[in-house]
Amino acid sequence: MAETKKTFEENLADLEAIVTNLESGNVPLEEAMEKFKKGVTLSKELEKTLSDAEETVTKIMTKDGEEINIKKDQDESQD
């Protein structure tokens, strides 16, 4: 059976649960280390998802169909 990919919100909830669990201090060291590793992995996945979403949102299509990156253009105009 194929594993379904979790949504951003599900991954965020998992990360929050891990953080809450670790903050409680009632986790054996070995389990805490595994949860920490999973939390780091989830954090990286969430960061990539947000970065990809930001990149998508900052792009627009001009009238002739050419993609431009608004953020890049704004950064250049501030120089």
Beta strands, then each sheet from edge to edge (+ up, - down):
strand 1: 59-61
strand 2: 67-69
sheet 1: 1+ 2-
end
